[in-house]
Amino acid sequence: MKITIENLSMVYPNGKTALDQISCTLESPNLIGLLGPNGAGKSTLMKLLTAALVPTSGRILVDGEPLLKHEQQLKQQLGYLPQAFGLYDELTIWQFLDYMAALKQINQPAKAIEQVIRDTNLNAKRKSRISSLSGGERQRVGIAQAMLDDPQFLILDEPTVGLDPKERLDFRNLFSKKAQDRLVLLSTHIIDDVQSVCNQLIVIDHGRILFIGTPAQLIASARGHVALFNDQPVSDKIHITARINTAEGIQCRGVAENMPADSMLVEPTLEDAYMYLIQYKGA
């Protein structure tokens, strides 16, 4: 699957510009990380990709064909987990997934449900009402419905929120496996999730794309702009990314466009590189 985004803009009725003439290509097999601050335009882009919104201008092509002319065909290949996902509390997990399978017109719903229940480790809870589930279990149900019938395009908005560290690791591995022969778009604020599994990154801020490339390329772009300081830096042009208590006192880690000559430069992490990009290359 190849999705081409051409000069895409979205202006809401209140005048807010959510996306400003962005262009990029999403092509399978790939696991793409979508990063950006709150309000950057990530959720709007995902809604446009699912045809839940119509763009103000520009277009989205799916394998060369306009998305809006082939919306039904796309949705048959699409699995989507929005950040705010409503569940029917009175239903059991099985009943809810059966309902979602009916909405998606899945031919063999029982087989598809059994598969996602195994993948999301929900077998012991299959007969439990959704109202009785923990936050992490509810999130797993959301992931399960997105993966019903093994879609070719999987869009996941903050999928690991509420999961414990082991669950996050398990799902990162699952998403990575799914991306071996399909397209997975993963939007998250958890940098570890992106660094562990994503082959490509798209960073958005204020509705514009700041970066498209690999995690290694983003890290390389911040070399020479990350340093450690044994005391709080005097310059207000240095953005502090971490403070660590040590035996010698507090050690600070920061990013800046221009570091002082005596700075203790260090190799950037992906989080450093992301913060440097947002702070000094964004709007």
Protein Blocks (a to p, Z undefined) as FASTA:
>chain_A
ZZddehiacddfkopafbghiadddddddddddeddehilmmmmmmmmnopaccfbdcdd
eehiafklmmmmmmmmpccddfbdcddfkbcfklmmmmmmmmnopablmlmmmmmmmmno
pmmmmmpcfklpcfklmmmmmmmmmmggpiabdcdehklgoiafklmmmmmmmmmmmmmm
pccddddfblklmmmmpmbdcddeehiafbgcdfklmmmmmgoiaccdfbdcfblkbccf
bdcddfkbccdddddfbdcfkbccddddfklmmmmmmmmmmZZ
